[in-house]
Amino acid sequence: MRKRVLVLGGSFAGVATARNIKKYCGDRVDITLIDTRPYLVFIPNILPEILVGHDPEETLLMPTVGILEKDGIRFIQARVDGIDLGEGRVRYTPSVRPGASGERTGYDYLVIALGARLAFEDIPGFNEYGHSISDTHYGNKLRIYIEGGLYRGGGIAIGSTRFHSGAGSGQDNMPEVMSACEYPLVETAFALGAWLEDRGIARPAEITLFTPGKGLLSEAGVHVSDEVTRHAVKAGFRIMNGAGDIKRLRSWGIEFENGSDIEAALKIVLPDWAGHDILKGLSITDDAGFVVTDRSMRCKGMPNVFAAGDCAALTVPKLGELGDAQSKVVAGGIADDLGIAGAGHGAEFKPEIIFVGDMGRSRGFFIHSDIFYGGSTSVFKTGYSYYSMKLGFKEVFFRSGARPPSWGVPLAELVAERFNR
Ligand SMILES: Cc1cc2nc3c(=O)[nH]c(=O)nc-3n(C[C@H](O)[C@H](O)[C@H](O)COP(=O)(O)OP(=O)(O)OC[C@H]3O[C@@H](n4cnc5c(N)ncnc54)[C@H](O)[C@@H]3O)c2cc1C
């Protein structure tokens, strides 16, 4: 009997998990994946794309239906409306014409990979005065703003509001992270700062990089945080630590809950990452709506239900490479259950932060750290090769049909050793 595997979400975590399950379990499973969108948005490269004048809506959408079908994975374009864990069923509405009626499907194994809700609506004033880089829409809006002469000088504030993770993130000795995803904002300050300076539009001294935590990227360890801060100060930026929650955006700047503020004409922010409403209140989610699992990515008390990617409570900070690592753990767990020899290896999620960022002027930076999770790796490097690697990773991802060799550690570290001394 083939087991029915249902994967909810078809972005980085969902696609990787569905494919790894297929790779490990072959004909022993029938896999179906549901997503509202028949494409994946290559979010990490929104910034480099807009800085070379591209609309990311044109260049960063990767169709997923064909690549899934090649692997024998069925795709349903639909909105997931709810999960009935007791009955082992998922309710969904096909994304066809308005008026479509809801359907239901059962599963033997369920993988939740629905990402998170980026809660811009919780930042008053964002719609009127804010910019972001979290999606193609905001990326293109920012491109038009800076390229089209709408930004006419004045301060620039770049940072995120505080991440309100649920209790599930703190389990299993996972420390608290203050910003859900601060890495792309550091990247934005460096790359956009260089872009604006080179065009005589703004000086680095006009940029304030703010963090809700005690220091930039503090979860990556003292060494990485100090190095990032040193490079940011050297670049000429102002740094504001301990900003906490954003209270509201105003035409003149940003107000914070702790009473401080920043004057800025251009405000580039990332909001809180929150759990989806359809997951809130389920027995497998925490108070913020993130799915609580152990390190085998299985839900406690529901061993046939897994989570991967941003929707999982253990994914902190919210980085796609962590979801990719979890995808192999989930696939291994299902293979183990099916008694497939050698496939699963009883794998557990061993988190490590890996990030390759654009610094502008064809340079990039590379971070590799597991300090946050009790390890001893803490690497920060800069160099031309990291920028090439950032662009190259996207190329390989698209050309290989979402089969990157890895999220970059072996290659990046080799390059760091050989070429960036
Ligand atoms: C600007 C920026 C740059 C980043 N750069 C990097 C980077 O360089 N490296 C890195 O590792 N990480 C990076 N990240 C983080 C990375 O983008 C996320 O961690 C990653 O996208 C999470 O993948 P996911 O599959 O878990 O969720 P998502 O990418 O959020 O995907 C969730 C999927 O679920 C679908 N979905 C949601 N709700 C429903 C529903 N009800 N019904 C049906 N489908 C639904 C969505 O359509 C979507 O396809 C960056 C993030 C940002 C904002």
The ligand as an SDF file (V2000), in Angstrom:
LIG
                    3D

 53 58  0  0  0  0  0  0  0  0999 V2000
   14.0850   40.0020    1.9130 C   0  0  0  0  0  0  0  0  0  0  0  0
   14.3610   38.6240    2.3870 C   0  0  0  0  0  0  0  0  0  0  0  0
   15.5460   38.0010    2.0140 C   0  0  0  0  0  0  0  0  0  0  0  0
   15.8270   36.7130    2.4790 C   0  0  0  0  0  0  0  0  0  0  0  0
   17.0300   36.1570    2.1570 N   0  0  0  0  0  0  0  0  0  0  0  0
   17.3240   34.9280    2.6160 C   0  0  0  0  0  0  0  0  0  0  0  0
   18.5820   34.3220    2.3050 C   0  0  0  0  0  0  0  0  0  0  0  0
   19.4200   34.8970    1.6110 O   0  0  0  0  0  0  0  0  0  0  0  0
   18.8300   33.0870    2.7870 N   0  0  0  0  0  0  0  0  0  0  0  0
   17.9130   32.4210    3.5560 C   0  0  0  0  0  0  0  0  0  0  0  0
   18.2070   31.3000    3.9850 O   0  0  0  0  0  0  0  0  0  0  0  0
   16.7080   32.9620    3.8570 N   0  0  0  0  0  0  0  0  0  0  0  0
   16.3990   34.1820    3.4060 C   0  0  0  0  0  0  0  0  0  0  0  0
   15.1840   34.7500    3.7020 N   0  0  0  0  0  0  0  0  0  0  0  0
   14.1960   33.9670    4.4380 C   0  0  0  0  0  0  0  0  0  0  0  0
   13.4460   33.0420    3.4650 C   0  0  0  0  0  0  0  0  0  0  0  0
   12.8780   33.8010    2.4360 O   0  0  0  0  0  0  0  0  0  0  0  0
   12.3580   32.2640    4.2040 C   0  0  0  0  0  0  0  0  0  0  0  0
   12.9250   31.6500    5.3260 O   0  0  0  0  0  0  0  0  0  0  0  0
   11.7620   31.2250    3.2920 C   0  0  0  0  0  0  0  0  0  0  0  0
   11.0780   31.8330    2.2190 O   0  0  0  0  0  0  0  0  0  0  0  0
   10.7890   30.3330    4.0600 C   0  0  0  0  0  0  0  0  0  0  0  0
   10.3560   29.3200    3.2090 O   0  0  0  0  0  0  0  0  0  0  0  0
    9.0220   28.5140    3.5290 P   0  0  0  0  0  0  0  0  0  0  0  0
    8.8440   27.5510    2.4060 O   0  0  0  0  0  0  0  0  0  0  0  0
    9.0650   27.9870    4.9100 O   0  0  0  0  0  0  0  0  0  0  0  0
    7.8750   29.6120    3.5470 O   0  0  0  0  0  0  0  0  0  0  0  0
    7.4080   30.7150    2.4070 P   0  0  0  0  0  0  0  0  0  0  0  0
    8.5560   30.9840    1.5400 O   0  0  0  0  0  0  0  0  0  0  0  0
    6.8230   31.7760    3.2150 O   0  0  0  0  0  0  0  0  0  0  0  0
    6.3290   29.9100    1.6180 O   0  0  0  0  0  0  0  0  0  0  0  0
    5.0980   29.5160    2.1490 C   0  0  0  0  0  0  0  0  0  0  0  0
    4.2560   28.9680    1.0130 C   0  0  0  0  0  0  0  0  0  0  0  0
    2.9960   28.5620    1.5540 O   0  0  0  0  0  0  0  0  0  0  0  0
    1.9550   29.0670    0.7260 C   0  0  0  0  0  0  0  0  0  0  0  0
    0.7730   29.2830    1.5640 N   0  0  0  0  0  0  0  0  0  0  0  0
    0.6760   30.0400    2.6720 C   0  0  0  0  0  0  0  0  0  0  0  0
   -0.5470   29.9640    3.1770 N   0  0  0  0  0  0  0  0  0  0  0  0
   -1.2570   29.1530    2.3730 C   0  0  0  0  0  0  0  0  0  0  0  0
   -2.6030   28.6550    2.3750 C   0  0  0  0  0  0  0  0  0  0  0  0
   -3.4950   28.9750    3.3390 N   0  0  0  0  0  0  0  0  0  0  0  0
   -2.9660   27.8210    1.3900 N   0  0  0  0  0  0  0  0  0  0  0  0
   -2.1040   27.4450    0.4110 C   0  0  0  0  0  0  0  0  0  0  0  0
   -0.8220   27.8740    0.3670 N   0  0  0  0  0  0  0  0  0  0  0  0
   -0.4230   28.7130    1.3220 C   0  0  0  0  0  0  0  0  0  0  0  0
    2.5030   30.3430    0.1180 C   0  0  0  0  0  0  0  0  0  0  0  0
    1.8300   30.6520   -1.1070 O   0  0  0  0  0  0  0  0  0  0  0  0
    3.9710   30.0070   -0.0730 C   0  0  0  0  0  0  0  0  0  0  0  0
    4.2370   29.4600   -1.3430 O   0  0  0  0  0  0  0  0  0  0  0  0
   14.8930   36.0390    3.2900 C   0  0  0  0  0  0  0  0  0  0  0  0
   13.6830   36.6520    3.6330 C   0  0  0  0  0  0  0  0  0  0  0  0
   13.4160   37.9390    3.2020 C   0  0  0  0  0  0  0  0  0  0  0  0
   12.1340   38.5950    3.5990 C   0  0  0  0  0  0  0  0  0  0  0  0
  1  2  1  0
  2  3  1  0
  2 52  2  0
  3  4  2  0
  4  5  1  0
  4 50  1  0
  5  6  2  0
  6  7  1  0
  6 13  1  0
  7  8  2  0
  7  9  1  0
  9 10  1  0
 10 11  2  0
 10 12  1  0
 12 13  2  0
 13 14  1  0
 14 15  1  0
 14 50  1  0
 15 16  1  0
 16 17  1  0
 16 18  1  0
 18 19  1  0
 18 20  1  0
 20 21  1  0
 20 22  1  0
 22 23  1  0
 23 24  1  0
 24 25  2  0
 24 26  1  0
 24 27  1  0
 27 28  1  0
 28 29  2  0
 28 30  1  0
 28 31  1  0
 31 32  1  0
 32 33  1  0
 33 34  1  0
 33 48  1  0
 34 35  1  0
 35 36  1  0
 35 46  1  0
 36 37  1  0
 36 45  1  0
 37 38  2  0
 38 39  1  0
 39 40  1  0
 39 45  2  0
 40 41  1  0
 40 42  2  0
 42 43  1  0
 43 44  2  0
 44 45  1  0
 46 47  1  0
 46 48  1  0
 48 49  1  0
 50 51  2  0
 51 52  1  0
 52 53  1  0
M  END
$$$$
